[in-house]
Amino acid sequence: MFGSIRSKLTITYIIIILLASLLTNSFLLNILEQYYLGYQKEVLSRSGRLVADFAEGYLRDGDSYAVLSNLAEDFSRQIGSRVIIVNPNKVVIGDSVRVEGLIGSLLTREEIDSAWAEGEGYSIQKSPKTKQWVMQVSVPIVRGDTLLGAVFLSYSLAPLYDILADIKNILLFIMVMSLIFASFLGAIFAQKITKPISVLTVATKQIARGNMEQNIKIIGDDEIGELTTQFNGMTAKLREMTCQLENTIREVSTERNKLTAILTNMIDGVIAVDAEGKLIMANPVAEKMFNFNARENMGQSLKEITSYKKLDYYFLKVWKERKEVFGELQFEDHLFKLTVSPLLSETREILGSVAVLQNITADRKLERKQREFVADVSHELRTPLSSLNILVKTMLDYDLAVDEGRDFLKDMDAEIERLSVLVQDILDLTRLESLKGKLNLRKTDVKKLFEEILVRMLSRAERNQQELTWDLPDLPLMEVDEDQIKRVLINLVDNAIKYTPEGGWLKVEAKDLGEEVIFKVRDTGSGIPEEDQPRIFERFYRVDKTRSREMGGTGLGLAICSEIITAHGGKIWGESKLDYGSTLVFTLPKNNDLEGKEPKPQS
């Protein structure tokens, strides 16, 4: 009986309430006892001081022992305690009880010594005669600094402990009634909690006997409700497994064909469904592609697993056409090449389908970039080639004077120079991309390197009536490709000079951040519109195309800088406010370990 969960829960409730009641009662009785003892002590202390004040007057007048005994007796009746008065030699000179032989005798009490030494004596002792607890308080009788005696008060605590005993009995009665009530409620609650478990137990026994047709009604959404849900699911799966076991021998050959087809076509992501379109297998690559767990979603249809309807469409197409189909799937930011093949039995019956998905997103992006690059290069080459074509045709069609021919040749030379710079930048950018982080790294004094570059560019800034300054702190030797980093600074400062008007200023700054160093190239140029800022590091992207071409820009300078900094494991970005200037920022790690590694692209 006591081994059941219901009994254990009921007993647990009773024990908890019993312990709580015992602790509460003990705490309450202790507080009441301390309160009453403190209160009685205060009463006796005040009474003792009052008796001492009266006794001091009688002692001063030299009254007899009888007068002092009367005084003690009067106060004893008022405060309900025995009052004894002694002189400085501890000789009793007054007693409220008037015990024969006590007057004139010596009273030795520790409380009297405490009263004389500390101003008041106090103790609780058990009377050897009455066997009851007694509270004793003594107060000194003084006149100025002269000790005249002491007042000793003794109060029986029997009434107090009688009251506490009554309170204890009341609390005990309440505790017993609480336990009875708790037992009743505990039994009710335990029955309510354990009833679903009993139902589950009965159903489990039925399943153990082979009766699989069990479906329990779910009550509540707590842990027991969840257990019931799982139990029903388990029962349904058991029924399904029972049916499958009956056809195991016949399906062995079919399953072998399924596995063979799946393993044969397992190139990238693989998903297999049965004839009803329910999932029977998926490899980890497919799980990652479509963000699902094959084990959790086994037996569900593709519509339940993924919201991408086109995948289900291709499986249906295979079912209808009974042949292999191909297609492409655009899912979120990824593009997949899809091949769906039917799974056939020995009798050519379709048992399911298997899909192989190859992620071709990177390939398509590369193709698109290549097309864009070819288009951009063609566009950039068209302008100088067109100019050269016009100049050459003009010289061929017209009989030009020597001076005019020289001007045409100068224009042709400028266009050829521009074309050469463009081609060189394209070659440099292509080479940087092909390096994939394989730089010629060596310990370099970056501060010294940058200062040498800035000194050389100072004269150009002065010719444009611009102020070029720098603030470079002492930096440790850094592992960088000296030629490439030099090119970054030259490109950034050159751009700043081009787009800063006369009278403006440029400043190059650096700051040590611990594991990396941050560099800033600031100017007071025209600034960059906010909508253009995210694209300034793209190839051939120019904010002001006309002005950029007039200044000889190819649109590849910042793209080259981005490739170099990224290859070094750093980051580069721009900060700008239109009409207020721009700040180009890049970081470089102090200790570079990029040899043989591909740098991570900037996010």
Secondary structure, DSSP 8 states (H G I E B T S, - for coil): -TTSHHHHHHHHHHHHHHHHHHHHHHHHHHHHHHHHHHHHHHHHHHHHHHHHHHHHHHHHHT--HHHHHHHHHHHHHHHTSEEEEE-TT-BEEEESS--TTTTTSB---HHHHHHHHHS-EEEEEE-TTT--EEEEEEEEEEETTEEEEEEEEEEE-HHHHHHHHHHHHHHHHHHHHHHHHHHHHHHHHHHHHHHHHHHHHHHHHHHHTT----------SSHHHHHHHHHHHHHHHHHHHHHHHHTHHHHHHHHHHHHHHHHHT-SSEEEEEETTSBEEEE-HHHHHHHT--HHHHTT-BHHHH-S-HHHHHHHHHHHHH-S-EEEEEEETTEEEEEEEEEEE-TTS-EEEEEEEEEE-HHHHHHHHHHHHHHHHHHHHHHHHHHHHHHHHHHHHHS---HHHHHHHHHHHHHHHHHHHHHHHHHHHHHHHHHHTT----EEE-HHHHHHHHHHHHHHHHHHTT-EEEEE------EEE-HHHHHHHHHHHHHHHHHHS-TT-EEEEEEEE-SSEEEEEEEE-SS---TTTGGGTTSTT--SSHHHHHHTT--S-HHHHHHHHHHHTT--EEEEEETTTEEEEEEEEESS---TT-------
